[in-house]
């Protein structure tokens, strides 16, 4: 939750709703020049001023936290790929997983790129300084996100069930996969209409759903510590809870920053109004 509050505070500060220490002692013209200065501490300046506020450096806490959250599924995916390449079987349930190599490999590669590359979309200053990179990364993230959702749906419906997979969990996975794919499609449609506010809101939702595996590690660890070995109901509950936590957190961030209400898409030829949504 502290990372979520940090995301909102940084974005509201940059939109002017929360005065930053940099803005309090300077006239508006000086603030504009300071924002163009080097905030990374490299000593290079764009317009003659050097401003290194603590909020600029701490902006990297956001993608760092997301990378930590995605570390466990990414590492597990690496072990699976090693098994397909003939390495030792490290993870359980290998025979069932390796029965459909192509969908599993596609899912692992897609979710790895989606989670790692997507984390850097939550660094507002990096995004503003490298807008072309943001657009190029988005063109990679959209197909990777769709492949993640669709391959996950295929594995849910056609891969043999695990020993602790219940009918309820299968239904939840289907809903989650469809919701993730729909969020990414709606985000893509919104940005094509130059509705950047809704684009960011929908992409935040899609990314939050895609990061469910990272949160599931912590919910299952909490179950193991409090209750004991996973059961069918425990697996269903912990996995569902992880997705609900991520979705609730995404909605809180969007609404706290004024994400989707009262905004109109920008008209071509005019400058888009500055919004308060989280940059993605």
MOWOSUL-V176300 format. One record per backbone hydrogen bond with DSSP energy under -1.0 kcal/mol. CO is the residue of the C=O (numbers start at 0). NH is the residue of the N-H. If there is no record, write none. Layout:
<<CO/NH> <CO/NH>>
This chain:
<<0/4> <1/5> <2/6> <3/7> <4/8> <5/9> <6/10> <7/11> <8/12> <9/13> <10/14> <11/16> <11/17> <19/23> <26/30> <27/31> <28/32> <29/33> <30/34> <33/36> <52/56> <53/57> <56/59> <57/60> <58/61> <59/63> <60/64> <61/65> <62/66> <63/67> <64/68> <65/69> <69/73> <70/74> <71/75> <72/76> <73/77> <74/78> <75/79> <76/80> <77/81> <78/82> <79/83> <80/84> <81/86> <82/85> <92/96> <93/97> <96/99> <99/103> <100/104> <101/105> <102/106> <103/107> <104/108> <105/109> <106/110> <107/111> <108/112> <109/113> <110/114> <111/115> <112/116> <113/117> <117/120> <118/121> <119/122> <122/126> <123/127> <124/128> <125/129> <129/133> <130/134> <131/135> <132/136> <133/137> <134/138> <136/140> <137/141> <139/143> <140/144> <141/145> <142/146> <143/147> <144/148> <145/149> <146/150> <147/151> <148/152> <149/153> <150/154> <151/155> <152/156> <153/157> <154/158> <161/164> <165/169> <166/170> <167/171> <168/172> <169/173> <170/174> <171/175> <172/176> <173/177> <174/178> <175/179> <176/180> <177/181> <178/182> <179/183> <180/184> <181/185> <182/186> <183/187> <184/188> <185/189> <186/190> <187/191> <188/192> <189/194> <190/193> <193/195> <193/265> <194/198> <195/199> <196/200> <197/201> <198/202> <199/203> <200/204> <201/205> <202/206> <203/207> <204/208> <205/209> <206/210> <208/211> <210/214> <211/215> <212/216> <214/218> <215/219> <216/220> <217/221> <218/222> <219/223> <220/224> <221/225> <222/226> <222/227> <230/234> <231/235> <232/236> <233/237> <234/238> <235/239> <236/240> <237/241> <238/242> <239/243> <240/244> <241/245> <242/246> <243/247> <244/248> <245/249> <246/250> <247/251> <248/252> <249/253> <250/254> <251/255> <252/256> <253/258> <266/269>>
